[in-house]
């Protein structure tokens, strides 16, 4: 027999549920604001605007702009000053408009429609157990991932990440051979290739859309020391010739992460370094829920993207977004033959950083 329903708890649960729907709908409105340049025009204005002002500046219909402004102000993403005037704060501008700022966060929102389209595919995945790779999100998906990671690369990779590795910057200055596994659109490879012209950089990925963007970026920058490879056609070297290997937020997405780690161990010099960057995770579901305020988001993104990629082959490992805590990373690196594992003292809201050596 069903337990009696507490009317107060029922109201609270309904409220909690619809706050999730509120977030989803408002996320869609953030996508619209970014896509139509609404936030950007508010920054350009530099002063509170009416919906008519913003509609004129963007060439859009005032009634639609007004309703969008009401959503954004009600969600506390924009500021309302009364008298039908709205503005964007400096902090909001950093997150919503400035792609050079470390806090810029529009990448996931850019590819939100492509991500949500996969809701039509997910019932089949739940039935079969088989996911889908990142190219199923199309070229816009690759652009969104690039947009997500570029701010950190530009602000922290060279001044913070690489110097944290023992002796690596000196080797890069002198001339080293480097591989970025899971290179995506090649932002990190091209940035390092530009800063360290004496070194040779190779990016490896399976995403055709991302590699297309990487080749275009390399050509635009005129980098002769940057090279990109489709892993299905060209594998990592097996002759222990690499001084440095980097992997940024990708091991947990891979169908065969242990095999990739084994390949990295075979490619790296006896005195080489592997910089492993991956999602900050705890050992148990309970710890993730208790200590990570974005745990529900990350488990959901895992189903939509990360775990879906990691299960895109029938025998995929399926680690998922929160599937590579420090203990697991250490265990898997030891299984690959690495003997030294050090967590780096780099603060980041989402990622952990590890220096791994043979």
Secondary structure, DSSP 4 states (H G I P E B T S, - for coil): -PPPPPHHHHHHHHHHHHHHHHHHHHHHHHHHHHHTTHHHHHHHH-S-B-HHHHHHHHT--HHHHHHHHHHHHHTTSSEE-STT-EE--HHHHHHHT-TTSTT---HHHHTHHHHHHTHHHHHHHHHH-----GGGGHHHHHHHHHHHHHHHIIIIIIIIIGGGSTTHHHHHHH--EEEEET-TTSHHHHHHHHH-TTSEEEEEES-HHHHHHHHHHHHHHT-TTEEEEETTT-PPPSSS-EEEEEEES-GGG-TTHHHHHHHHHHHEEEEEEEEEEEE---SSHHHHHHH-TTHHHHHHHIIIIIHHHHTSSTT-----TT---HHHHHHHHHHTT--EEEE-----SSEEEEEEE-
